[in-house]
Amino acid sequence: MKLNRKPLLPCVGALLAAATLAGSLSACAPLILGGAAVSAMVAIDRRTSGAQLEDEGIELRAASRLRDAVPAGHINVNSYNRMLLVTGEVPNEQAKQSVEQLAGRVDNVKNVVNELAVRGTSNLSERSSDTLITGKVKASLVDEKSLYVGAFKVVTERGIVYLMGRVTKGEADRATQITRSISGVQRVVRIFEILTDQELRQLAPVQGIPSAAAPAAPASSAR
């Protein structure tokens, strides 16, 4: 059954707010799982339900492995379509490289994006600010009628916003433009799987999601 986008928007906003709040409650943990499971979001995600479950499994396995490897660090893991983003802080370059190697050996991981910073761990104020920025970005994407919010995953670390998702080039560019305009955002890093218009049209009927009008683009990601 094809979803009607417009009536879903208030529900999506509420779900995003709930997910953001859940993230803030766990912000003091030394290692944070980014893929909070909100079952109602499954229906509006451009990943298949199987891919979403696989990403949750990747995050759980990566979290367990990295927690043991770098107990003194603050590490966040987020997986989208088997692309594993690792953010946070570690005490030295050796720990950063060790984390990347361990993350790459987690079952089903296609690629690792290592965005760890070598520095002291972020404090509660910084993490609270990141949670607020994430909420602002998500709300702004919901408000933008030309974008399909279910296509995006937003992660913020020390004011750097990471945008993940399966999107067209037009959607990627518009989301980046919106995110850069938000107060507190230091930089935007794009970790997208770029879809052509044809790929999006083929995807929409299968998953019951609305397609967005955007120019065609090669399948590549950019910052």
N, C-alpha and C positions, 0 to 999 in steps of 0.2 A: 504494500500500500504506500502510495506516495505521500510524503509528509507535506502539510501546508505550512510554509515557512512563517508567515506573518503571525498567526496565533501562537507559534512556538516561542517567539522572542521574549515575552515576559518570563516564561518558564526557564528559558535558557539563562536569562539574567540572574534569576534566583539561584539556579544551579551553580553558575559561575561564582556568585557571591559565597555560596556554601563551600565550594571547593577552595576558594581563597582563604576563608576562615579556617578551614581544616588545616591548610598549609601553615597558617600563622601559629596554630596551637602546637605544632610539632617543630617549630623553628629552632628550639633550643637543643634539639637532639644532635649528637655529633654527626650523624649521617641521616639524610632525609630522603624519603621516597617521593619522587615527583609525580608518579602516576596514580593519584588518588582515584579510586574506582567509584564513579557515580553512574549507577546502572542506567539511569534515564538518558545519559549522554551517548550511550552506545548507538542509539537509533539515529543520531545526527552526526556521527563521526564518519569521515571518508575512508577510514580503515575498515576492513571486515571485522566482525566480532571475533573471529579467530586471531587476527593480527593484534587486536586490542588485548586479548588474554595473553598472547605471547609476549607483548611488551610488558605487561604486568609481571609475568614470570621472569623476564630479563631483569627488571628492576629489583625484584626480590633476591635473585641469585647474585646480582652485582653488589647489592647492598651488603649482603652477608659476607661476601668475599673481601670487599674493600674495607669493611669495618674491622675485620681481623688484621688486614695488612697495614693500615695506617690508623691505629687507635687514637692518635693525638690530633688527627686532622679533622676538618669539617668538610664533608664530601656529600654532594647531592647527585643523584642519578635520575635521568629522565630518558625513557626510550620511546621512540616514535617510528613505527614500521621498521623495527630492528636497528635503527640508528640510535646509538647510545651517547647521550650528552652527559659529560661529567664536569661538574662545576664545584666551586668551593675553594678552600685553602689548604695547603699542605706546607710542612716546615722547610722542605728543601727540594731541589731539582730531582734528586734521586727518588724521592717519594713520588713525585709527579710522574716520572717515567715508569716506575713500578706499578702505579695505579693504572696507567694506560695499558700496560702489558697484561695485567690481570683482567681488566675489563674486556680486552679483546679476546680473551679465552673463555668468556662466559658463553654458554650454549646459545645458539641462534642469533648472536650479535653480528650484524652485517658490517658495521663500521663504528669506530669510536671517535667522537669529537672531544678532545681533551682541552678543556678551558679552565683547568685548575690554575690558581695563582699561588706563587711561592711567597708567602707572607704569613703574618699572624692571623688567627681565626677571626672572622667578623664578629662584631658584638651584637647585642640584642637590638640596639637602636638601628644598626645597619640592616639587620634582617627584617625588622618591622617596616623600615622604609621600602625594602624590596617587595614585601608583601603588599604594601599600599600601591606601589607602582604596577605590580602585576594586576591588581584589581582595576586600576585605571585603564590599563591597556585592554583588558578583556571587555570592560564596559564600553570603551570607545569602538572596539571591533563590533560589538553587538549593535551599537547605534548606527554604524555605517551600513546603509541598506544594500550597497553594491557588493558586500562581502558575506560569505557564508561562514558564520562563526564556528561551526562544527569542524571546519577544516584546519583550525589553528590550535596549537598548544603554546602557552606562554610561560617562560621561565625567567626570573630576574635574579641576578647575583651582583651585589655591590653597584647597583644602578645600571648594569649592562643587561639589556633585554634580549633574550634568545627566542626567536620565533621559529617554531617547528610546524610541519604540516604538509599535506598534499594539496597543492594549489597551482593555479595558472600563474604565468608571469605577471599578468595584470593584477591579480589578487595579491601576489607577493609584493609588488611595488606599492600598491595602495596601502596595504597593512604596514609596510615599512615607513611610509610617509606619515601615517597617522601616529605610529609609535614614537617616531622621532620628535613629534610636536608636543609630547606629554612631558609635563614638568618632572624633573628628577631623573629622566632617562639620560644616561651618559653616552651610551652607544647601542646600536642595534646589530645583532649578529643573526643572519638568516641561515637556517638549516632546513631547507625546503626540498621536497621532492616535487619538481616542476611537472605539471600535467599540460598537455596540449588541449585545445578545445575539443578535439575528437576524443581523446582519452576521457575527458570529463563527461562528455555526452554519453559515452559507453558506460561510465561508472554510475551515473545518476539513476537510470532505470533499474539497475540491479539492486542498489542499496536504498532506493526510495528517497533520494536527496535532491534538492533543487540544484540545477547547474547555474553558474554565473557567467555572464557575458564578459569575456576578456580575450585579448589577442593571444594568438598561438605562441608557444615558446618551446625551445629545446629542453630536454629533460636534464637539467643541471641545477645546482644550487650556487648561490653567491652571497657574499656579505655586503 
